[in-house]
Amino acid sequence: MADWEPLYTAAEMRAAEARYPGYPATIPELMERAGGAAAETALELYPEARRWTVVCGGGSNGGDGRVMAAHLERAGHEVRIVDAKAGEAELGEPDVVVDALFGTGFNGEPRADAAALIERINASGARVFAIDLPSGVDASTGETAGVAVRADATVTFHGRKVGLEVAPGRFHAGAVRVADIGLEQVETEHRLAGPELLRSVPRRRPEDNKYTAGHVLVVGGSRGLTGAPCLAAMAAMRADAGYVTVAAPESTLPVIEQRLLEAVKRPLPDEHGVVTEEAADVVLELAGRASALALGPGIGRGRGPHGLVRRVLAEAALPTVVDADALHELEPGDWQAPRVLTPHEGELARLLGRESKEIAAHRLDAVREAAGRFGCVVLLKGADTLVAAPGRGVLVSALGLPSLATAGTGDVLTGVVAAFLAKGMEPQLAAAAGAAAQQRASVEARQRTGLVASDLIEALPRALG
């Protein structure tokens, strides 16, 4: 796999098809290839299956399904075709149900009869195999306006669709296989990260010293939240930063000193374990000697942290990752240097004045809106981590395991992205590579169950190779 894999929208797929010699007269030829590839993939995935039900819509996706059915019959299998356009709905008792109802051109909410058929498919108890993408999923966004097929596996043609990788669509697709049907590649707006992306992270050169290898300043911590800046600092070091400074409330430093050996610690003025606004003077002085800043892990809320964050973002002339409570009540500003915001869905909802469920339903649009509003890179966390920059396509990183859903992994991500920024990487690329590194660490970690954030830190050097 290359550093990036193209992610196709419906319009981009139409453009790829239109380039095929003789199109549209050659549509039957493409349909034969697609249906044959679907049958080959399904038989490989389900070699024990004997009874198949193929649910066909009235469009080209239904045509692909009919070709697949013919291939299955020739292979000696028992096949039932359900013609949705004719109002048929009886699925029988198949081993596998093939979803060939809607194709990449679908958007919006299925009509009542189609929705009822999708519900039947989902409730069938059989394995579900989708052709091109699960019916009800928008190929261009991953959105599901109504009910959608929940597939165990999907075969998609020519290239992955955006809707197969962006939630909620990705959670409907199951295992995705890509089948070549002879189309030419076209330029796509959005791209999917491959593991090889991590090769683009600068490595230390023989002439480097601890400062030129990347100096990260971590600003955060408050009483009861000292673990967050410690995780970010350790992650930055394991992501190969040469020097890490942690600036935290003076009253919390005895705890941080016990946890961090290699990082330099600097005290910030505080009241009752929370930084004061005056701490911004110290942070800005320290920032003058760093090459990237991680702002927010464990910093807490209130007048002091809010004032510090606002002033540091306005005045610090170095790339900055903004995370956790530093995102609270954040407003766009005239910032002097690149900023990378790293919200989860709840935090992005607050930044945009929405509900979390609305962000979850429209992740692609939401992250792009936030990048435009704040004029900077925005990384929306999730199984499909989305990285948007103003005026550019979205980079998607989905290389991790469900074990990442645990407290502290966001602090690890903050430290990794800060380390990559400190090494001079372009901000959108640094954010996407940081997500890829954290996700690959979840694969490299020895734990599949009970993983904690510090396990990721231990696995980071292996992830980075």
Phi and psi in degrees as a GROMACS rama.xvg file:
@    title "Ramachandran Plot"
@    xaxis  label "Phi"
@    yaxis  label "Psi"
@TYPE xy
-77.1066  176.489  ALA-2
-54.8392  -38.7209  ASP-3
-132.529  139.926  TRP-4
-112.759  132.829  GLU-5
-64.7179  142.847  PRO-6
-115.138  121.567  LEU-7
-95.8176  136.596  TYR-8
-86.643  171.478  THR-9
-60.2421  -41.386  ALA-10
-65.6953  -39.1766  ALA-11
-68.2676  -33.7766  GLU-12
-67.8713  -39.083  MET-13
-61.889  -38.4369  ARG-14
-65.6514  -39.289  ALA-15
-65.7836  -41.6746  ALA-16
-65.4134  -38.7949  GLU-17
-64.958  -20.8429  ALA-18
-83.06  -9.78817  ARG-19
-67.9096  134.589  TYR-20
-53.772  128.214  PRO-21
81.6916  2.47455  GLY-22
-62.8206  138.811  TYR-23
-92.0981  0.761892  PRO-24
-63.6645  -21.964  ALA-25
-93.45  13.095  THR-26
-56.3587  -43.5726  ILE-27
-58.8839  -33.7424  PRO-28
-65.512  -44.5291  GLU-29
-64.5199  -38.6779  LEU-30
-64.1335  -39.5259  MET-31
-63.1504  -42.5231  GLU-32
-64.2253  -43.686  ARG-33
-65.2983  -47.2062  ALA-34
-63.7951  -38.4221  GLY-35
-66.2073  -41.6827  GLY-36
-65.4163  -37.5048  ALA-37
-63.4112  -43.8678  ALA-38
-63.5697  -44.0595  ALA-39
-61.3013  -43.501  GLU-40
-66.2674  -44.3662  THR-41
-63.9649  -41.0431  ALA-42
-67.0871  -31.8391  LEU-43
-69.6569  -39.0715  GLU-44
-75.1892  -35.5372  LEU-45
-126.782  67.4267  TYR-46
-66.3003  -21.7585  PRO-47
-87.5244  -11.8341  GLU-48
-69.1582  137.58  ALA-49
-119.84  -33.0427  ARG-50
-108.237  126.751  ARG-51
-126.232  136.736  TRP-52
-117.21  123.724  THR-53
-110.214  113.533  VAL-54
-92.5103  113.399  VAL-55
-111.393  130.131  CYS-56
-85.9399  -172.427  GLY-57
-89.4089  -7.83784  GLY-58
-98.0922  -159.063  GLY-59
-66.5  -30.1042  SER-60
-63.7457  -40.2389  ASN-61
-64.1251  -36.3685  GLY-62
-63.3362  -41.3608  GLY-63
-59.555  -40.3277  ASP-64
-64.2022  -39.6568  GLY-65
-66.7892  -38.6514  ARG-66
-64.6307  -42.1297  VAL-67
-60.0944  -43.2578  MET-68
-58.9394  -41.149  ALA-69
-63.5871  -40.1976  ALA-70
-64.4348  -40.754  HIS-71
-64.2902  -41.1902  LEU-72
-63.4019  -42.5013  GLU-73
-64.3031  -25.3523  ARG-74
-84.0593  2.78044  ALA-75
91.5272  16.7636  GLY-76
-95.1091  156.543  HIS-77
-86.5246  120.546  GLU-78
-126.516  131.913  VAL-79
-114.74  130.243  ARG-80
-102.526  126.775  ILE-81
-104.543  113.895  VAL-82
-89.5373  98.7719  ASP-83
-64.8025  -35.5053  ALA-84
-63.805  -30.711  LYS-85
-85.7343  2.66762  ALA-86
86.0554  8.32561  GLY-87
-72.6859  147.231  GLU-88
-147.228  -5.45877  ALA-89
-80.4232  119.159  GLU-90
-88.4662  -17.0493  LEU-91
75.249  -152.166  GLY-92
-125.918  69.0397  GLU-93
-83.1203  161.699  PRO-94
-78.5541  -34.8832  ASP-95
-135.671  134.186  VAL-96
-102.772  128.109  VAL-97
-99.7127  123.316  VAL-98
-91.7754  104.902  ASP-99
-126.213  42.2037  ALA-100
-84.0529  -58.881  LEU-101
-117.911  154.234  PHE-102
-111.832  -158.979  GLY-103
-68.7335  -18.5135  THR-104
-78.6039  -6.79491  GLY-105
-72.6869  140.317  PHE-106
-152.867  161.789  ASN-107
91.4023  -154.56  GLY-108
-108.549  134.224  GLU-109
-60.3965  146.03  PRO-110
-63.8525  165.119  ARG-111
-57.9644  -42.4417  ALA-112
-67.9803  -39.2937  ASP-113
-68.2482  -38.9862  ALA-114
-62.1802  -40.4391  ALA-115
-64.6733  -37.7823  ALA-116
-67.9263  -38.9739  LEU-117
-62.6163  -40.9147  ILE-118
-61.62  -39.0998  GLU-119
-62.5328  -43.1442  ARG-120
-60.5636  -46.9783  ILE-121
-65.0765  -29.3232  ASN-122
-95.271  4.7856  ALA-123
-69.5311  -25.4291  SER-124
82.0106  -5.60756  GLY-125
-91.1209  164.684  ALA-126
-64.7707  144.981  ARG-127
-118.887  126.19  VAL-128
-120.545  117.217  PHE-129
-98.1038  141.306  ALA-130
-96.936  119.48  ILE-131
75.0193  -52.4492  ASP-132
-166.794  157.462  LEU-133
-62.6593  134.245  PRO-134
-62.8666  134.684  SER-135
103.133  -13.447  GLY-136
-93.8915  133.148  VAL-137
-77.4377  118.977  ASP-138
-61.8881  -29.0001  ALA-139
-89.0677  -15.4327  SER-140
-134.373  -21.2711  THR-141
83.4382  2.23069  GLY-142
-76.9651  152.371  GLU-143
-129.81  102.037  THR-144
-73.2549  -21.7338  ALA-145
-144.537  -147.564  GLY-146
-69.1564  148.26  VAL-147
-142.642  150.217  ALA-148
-62.6853  138.957  VAL-149
-106.052  102.757  ARG-150
-92.8348  149.252  ALA-151
-81.6735  -28.9224  ASP-152
-153.724  153.31  ALA-153
-135.129  133.34  THR-154
-103.628  127.251  VAL-155
-121.214  151.1  THR-156
-105.072  137.154  PHE-157
76.1476  -51.2736  HIS-158
-164.549  162.829  GLY-159
-66.8916  142.831  ARG-160
-92.1893  151.193  LYS-161
-52.6786  -42.4251  VAL-162
-66.2286  -13.9911  GLY-163
-85.5976  -16.477  LEU-164
-114.216  -20.2953  GLU-165
-101.37  131.51  VAL-166
-69.0738  150.164  ALA-167
-81.5993  -7.89033  PRO-168
-57.1829  -38.5011  GLY-169
-61.3555  -26.6717  ARG-170
-81.5093  -7.09038  PHE-171
-98.6632  -13.5541  HIS-172
-87.558  -24.8663  ALA-173
65.3544  -151.76  GLY-174
-71.8356  130.325  ALA-175
-107.297  128.531  VAL-176
-113.761  140.907  ARG-177
-107.686  126.556  VAL-178
-111.237  132.945  ALA-179
-81.2744  126.717  ASP-180
-120.604  16.8924  ILE-181
90.744  17.5563  GLY-182
-89.6234  155.822  LEU-183
-82.1932  148.138  GLU-184
-69.1514  143.581  GLN-185
-124.059  160.598  VAL-186
-66.0133  131.736  GLU-187
-114.652  149.715  THR-188
-73.0962  -40.6233  GLU-189
-108.343  152.292  HIS-190
-138.605  153.933  ARG-191
-108.965  131.79  LEU-192
-73.5175  138.181  ALA-193
-104.622  163.384  GLY-194
-57.3605  -27.864  PRO-195
-67.1798  -12.945  GLU-196
-54.1709  -33.3224  LEU-197
-66.999  -16.2408  LEU-198
-68.2033  -18.9984  ARG-199
-80.1583  -8.11261  SER-200
-72.5765  125.09  VAL-201
-59.3547  134.083  PRO-202
-96.9729  161.148  ARG-203
-66.9921  135.793  ARG-204
-95.0951  159.858  ARG-205
-55.965  -31.7206  PRO-206
-85.8815  -2.69243  GLU-207
-71.1767  150.361  ASP-208
-119.341  -177.931  ASN-209
-62.4093  -25.0588  LYS-210
-84.0259  -42.4235  TYR-211
-73.758  -17.4737  THR-212
-75.8088  -3.8542  ALA-213
117.486  115.917  GLY-214
-110.053  112.842  HIS-215
-103.689  131.454  VAL-216
-105.138  118.806  LEU-217
-101.704  123.569  VAL-218
-118.524  116.843  VAL-219
175.615  -162.58  GLY-220
88.1358  145.955  GLY-221
-163.03  171.718  SER-222
-59.284  126.303  ARG-223
86.7685  -8.16625  GLY-224
-128.924  38.2409  LEU-225
-77.8018  -20.5672  THR-226
-64.7809  -34.7405  GLY-227
-60.8385  -52.1436  ALA-228
-66.4691  -28.7534  PRO-229
-65.8816  -43.3122  CYS-230
-62.9073  -44.1751  LEU-231
-63.0396  -41.2307  ALA-232
-66.9478  -46.0947  ALA-233
-63.6868  -38.3404  MET-234
-63.5566  -40.6829  ALA-235
-62.0596  -40.6458  ALA-236
-67.4625  -43.3024  MET-237
-71.0603  -18.8625  ARG-238
-86.1118  11.2459  ALA-239
86.1181  18.8176  ASP-240
-67.3526  142.847  ALA-241
-82.893  -22.712  GLY-242
-152.18  132.475  TYR-243
-131.445  129.766  VAL-244
-114.461  135.285  THR-245
-113.382  120.066  VAL-246
-106.547  118.941  ALA-247
-144.126  162.88  ALA-248
-51.6882  134.863  PRO-249
-55.2628  -37.9606  GLU-250
-69.6849  -16.292  SER-251
-95.2323  -9.53797  THR-252
-61.8496  -34.6026  LEU-253
-56.869  -36.5077  PRO-254
-70.2187  -45.4745  VAL-255
-65.2264  -37.0127  ILE-256
-58.6649  -35.6113  GLU-257
-69.724  -29.4294  GLN-258
-89.8434  -37.4524  ARG-259
-110.43  121.73  LEU-260
-95.3435  -46.4676  LEU-261
-81.1655  -25.121  GLU-262
-79.9069  147.683  ALA-263
-83.4802  138.489  VAL-264
-111.008  139.511  LYS-265
-131.565  132.276  ARG-266
-80.045  142.789  PRO-267
-115.526  141.492  LEU-268
-60.1748  138.788  PRO-269
-145.574  164.92  ASP-270
-129.443  119.913  GLU-271
54.5021  38.3672  HIS-272
83.5107  8.49866  GLY-273
-125.384  137.149  VAL-274
-60.1571  149.083  VAL-275
-95.2822  168.707  THR-276
-61.4458  -32.1964  GLU-277
-65.1319  -18.156  GLU-278
-61.4884  -19.8665  ALA-279
-59.686  -33.6578  ALA-280
-60.4779  -43.4828  ASP-281
-67.018  -43.7921  VAL-282
-62.0776  -43.1684  VAL-283
-65.6677  -35.6931  LEU-284
-64.2901  -45.8967  GLU-285
-64.6239  -36.7441  LEU-286
-62.5782  -26.4782  ALA-287
-65.0457  -17.9142  GLY-288
-107.574  -3.05658  ARG-289
-99.4654  169.108  ALA-290
-112.765  -9.36403  SER-291
-160.219  155.616  ALA-292
-126.159  134.52  LEU-293
-109.756  111.194  ALA-294
-115.429  118.175  LEU-295
128.12  -26.1644  GLY-296
-57.918  114.068  PRO-297
70.9006  14.2878  GLY-298
-72.4421  -20.1281  ILE-299
81.979  -178.136  GLY-300
-122.939  167.878  ARG-301
125.014  -178.466  GLY-302
-61.1443  -43.0889  ARG-303
-63.4554  -57.9339  GLY-304
-58.9471  -40.6013  PRO-305
-64.2957  -43.087  HIS-306
-66.0905  -39.7721  GLY-307
-61.606  -48.4188  LEU-308
-60.9114  -46.5797  VAL-309
-59.5553  -44.3284  ARG-310
-72.7885  -42.2742  ARG-311
-63.2207  -43.0141  VAL-312
-64.3773  -32.611  LEU-313
-75.7817  -31.6446  ALA-314
-112.329  -23.1096  GLU-315
-75.3419  125.026  ALA-316
-97.9454  47.716  ALA-317
-142.855  153.697  LEU-318
-58.0559  140.163  PRO-319
-136.802  133.485  THR-320
-94.0868  128.287  VAL-321
-113.987  119.299  VAL-322
-140.273  166.566  ASP-323
55.3706  -132.275  ALA-324
-69.2855  -12.7312  ASP-325
-67.5772  -18.4215  ALA-326
-83.5294  -13.36  LEU-327
-67.3195  124.327  HIS-328
58.9738  25.8596  GLU-329
-69.3713  138.789  LEU-330
-122.503  150.723  GLU-331
-57.8036  147.366  PRO-332
-142.966  171.683  GLY-333
-90.2566  80.8683  ASP-334
-85.4627  142.14  TRP-335
-80.2226  -19.3894  GLN-336
-143.217  168.653  ALA-337
-59.0415  141.96  PRO-338
-125.211  139.962  ARG-339
-121.501  112.739  VAL-340
-91.933  137.583  LEU-341
-126.978  65.0741  THR-342
-82.4837  155.079  PRO-343
-90.285  -178.571  HIS-344
-60.0485  -39.8286  GLU-345
-64.9378  -42.5925  GLY-346
-67.914  -39.0037  GLU-347
-66.7587  -35.4558  LEU-348
-59.6259  -43.2741  ALA-349
-67.3301  -37.9591  ARG-350
-63.9063  -32.7351  LEU-351
-100.95  -0.923089  LEU-352
70.0456  39.1475  GLY-353
-122.644  -178.67  ARG-354
-94.5831  149.343  GLU-355
-57.894  -39.2607  SER-356
-65.2256  -28.335  LYS-357
-71.0107  -38.8942  GLU-358
-63.9697  -44.2299  ILE-359
-60.54  -34.6863  ALA-360
-79.798  -21.4626  ALA-361
-135.608  55.115  HIS-362
-61.2388  -44.6235  ARG-363
-63.3889  -49.0395  LEU-364
-63.504  -39.0254  ASP-365
-65.3112  -45.2243  ALA-366
-69.0204  -33.9383  VAL-367
-70.0274  -38.4083  ARG-368
-62.6719  -42.9086  GLU-369
-64.4341  -40.9348  ALA-370
-61.7429  -40.257  ALA-371
-68.768  -40.8496  GLY-372
-67.3564  -43.3882  ARG-373
-92.2242  -7.54056  PHE-374
64.7709  34.5155  GLY-375
-154.152  179.054  CYS-376
-72.4899  135.616  VAL-377
-126.262  125.148  VAL-378
-107.879  113.606  LEU-379
-95.1892  114.31  LEU-380
-69.3952  155.693  LYS-381
155.239  176.05  GLY-382
-57.7878  -32.692  ALA-383
-107.225  85.0703  ASP-384
-69.5888  125.186  THR-385
-109.993  131.291  LEU-386
-122.037  111.245  VAL-387
-111.944  149.231  ALA-388
-135.476  149.1  ALA-389
-55.7377  127.973  PRO-390
75.3432  10.3613  GLY-391
-124.897  166.156  ARG-392
-71.3318  165.796  GLY-393
-91.5318  137.463  VAL-394
-97.2756  132.125  LEU-395
-114.347  131.059  VAL-396
-123.191  120.948  SER-397
-140.71  56.908  ALA-398
-105.586  3.45024  LEU-399
-101.683  -173.624  GLY-400
-115.302  160.393  LEU-401
-59.5313  -17.9012  PRO-402
-61.7731  -16.2238  SER-403
-67.0534  -16.0646  LEU-404
-78.5066  71.6189  ALA-405
-150.18  156.137  THR-406
-61.3403  139.254  ALA-407
97.4077  -15.9235  GLY-408
-67.8705  -27.6111  THR-409
-66.2369  -35.5257  GLY-410
-66.0065  -38.3593  ASP-411
-61.5647  -46.2786  VAL-412
-59.0335  -42.4475  LEU-413
-58.2784  -45.3938  THR-414
-64.6257  -39.5358  GLY-415
-66.4789  -47.0692  VAL-416
-61.7891  -40.853  VAL-417
-61.2304  -40.8641  ALA-418
-61.8809  -41.5901  ALA-419
-69.1777  -36.6881  PHE-420
-63.8242  -39.9763  LEU-421
-64.1335  -24.8255  ALA-422
-84.506  -0.000917254  LYS-423
94.3979  11.8083  GLY-424
-70.4928  146.567  MET-425
-59.3269  138.817  GLU-426
-57.0082  -45.9454  PRO-427
-64.963  -39.4916  GLN-428
-67.8015  -40.1819  LEU-429
-61.4525  -41.0946  ALA-430
-66.7593  -44.7209  ALA-431
-66.0086  -41.0473  ALA-432
-66.9909  -35.8534  ALA-433
-62.7488  -42.8294  GLY-434
-63.2959  -42.6018  ALA-435
-62.9198  -40.7099  ALA-436
-64.9187  -45.0684  ALA-437
-62.3163  -42.4923  GLN-438
-67.195  -42.1782  GLN-439
-64.7032  -32.0738  ARG-440
-63.3599  -32.7581  ALA-441
-65.7003  -29.6785  SER-442
-76.9629  -39.3866  VAL-443
-75.5756  -22.9676  GLU-444
-62.66  148.416  ALA-445
-71.888  -22.0649  ARG-446
-94.0247  134.722  GLN-447
-105.902  -34.2229  ARG-448
-115.322  138.475  THR-449
77.901  18.7208  GLY-450
-63.8758  137.163  LEU-451
-118.372  165.446  VAL-452
-59.0247  -37.2206  ALA-453
-66.9057  -22.6921  SER-454
-63.0025  -36.1978  ASP-455
-64.1209  -41.3309  LEU-456
-60.8725  -42.8471  ILE-457
-63.1952  -30.9466  GLU-458
-89.4973  -9.97697  ALA-459
-57.4839  -46.1356  LEU-460
-59.486  -34.7013  PRO-461
-69.4599  -37.8382  ARG-462
-63.6125  -36.3085  ALA-463
-82.9285  -12.0549  LEU-464
